[in-house]
Amino acid sequence: KVLKKEFGRQFHIELIVVGGASILLNHNFRLSTMDIDAFTSPNTSIKSAIHKISDMHGIHDKWLNSDFTKTASYSSKLLLYSKKYKTFNQCLTVRTINAEYLIAMKLASGRKYKNDLSDIVGIIQSEKDKNNLITSEMVDKAVRNLYGDWKRISIDMIAFVDDVLQT
């Protein structure tokens, strides 16, 4: 509603949601996330709308951010492998990332101190519960599609995902 009010009826934007927020939208094992990691096309700025929503709800203005685009998990190819989640108010289309691409991103990020390891396990189990088996071939294809090769994935993360996929 804020976007439509601020930019008009003809305004339309696609927001690609990744990370914990994408997990919340597509899987049932995560209860919350601290922020929404997302990005839009490079020429689109919705910062004023983000600030208005922050003020309306008394939340930090980084609740929606694209900080992850400065990390190892970002790939400019994410848009190619995103899928439509839902359109809101005819002006905001939210896209998410398929399970194997989320796993590839978590592998590239490789943060053992965050939720990356438990998220990988949760995504694989959640897909298994839906009768969608994630295979090593699917993860390999996702890593190669996003990053070209496995060079940015640590040996520890490779061993971890191999172990999880074999159980």
Rosetta blueprint (number, residue, H / E / L):
1 K L
2 V H
3 L H
4 K H
5 K H
6 E H
7 F H
8 G L
9 R L
10 Q L
11 F L
12 H L
13 I E
14 E E
15 L E
16 I E
17 V E
18 V E
19 G H
20 G H
21 A H
22 S H
23 I H
24 L H
25 L H
26 N H
27 H L
28 N L
29 F L
30 R L
31 L L
32 S L
33 T L
34 M L
35 D L
36 I E
37 D E
38 A E
39 F E
40 T L
41 S L
42 P L
43 N L
44 T L
45 S L
46 I L
47 K H
48 S H
49 A H
50 I H
51 H H
52 K H
53 I H
54 S H
55 D H
56 M H
57 H H
58 G L
59 I L
60 H L
61 D L
62 K L
63 W L
64 L E
65 N E
66 S L
67 D H
68 F H
69 T H
70 K H
71 T L
72 A L
73 S L
74 Y L
75 S L
76 S L
77 K L
78 L H
79 L H
80 L H
81 Y H
82 S E
83 K E
84 K E
85 Y E
86 K E
87 T E
88 F E
89 N L
90 Q L
91 C L
92 L E
93 T E
94 V E
95 R E
96 T E
97 I E
98 N L
99 A H
100 E H
101 Y H
102 L H
103 I H
104 A H
105 M H
106 K H
107 L H
108 A H
109 S H
110 G L
111 R L
112 K L
113 Y L
114 K L
115 N L
116 D H
117 L H
118 S H
119 D H
120 I H
121 V H
122 G H
123 I H
124 I H
125 Q H
126 S H
127 E H
128 K H
129 D H
130 K L
131 N L
132 N L
133 L L
134 I L
135 T L
136 S H
137 E H
138 M H
139 V H
140 D H
141 K H
142 A H
143 V H
144 R H
145 N H
146 L H
147 Y H
148 G L
149 D L
150 W L
151 K L
152 R L
153 I L
154 S L
155 I H
156 D H
157 M H
158 I H
159 A H
160 F H
161 V H
162 D H
163 D H
164 V H
165 L H
166 Q H
167 T L
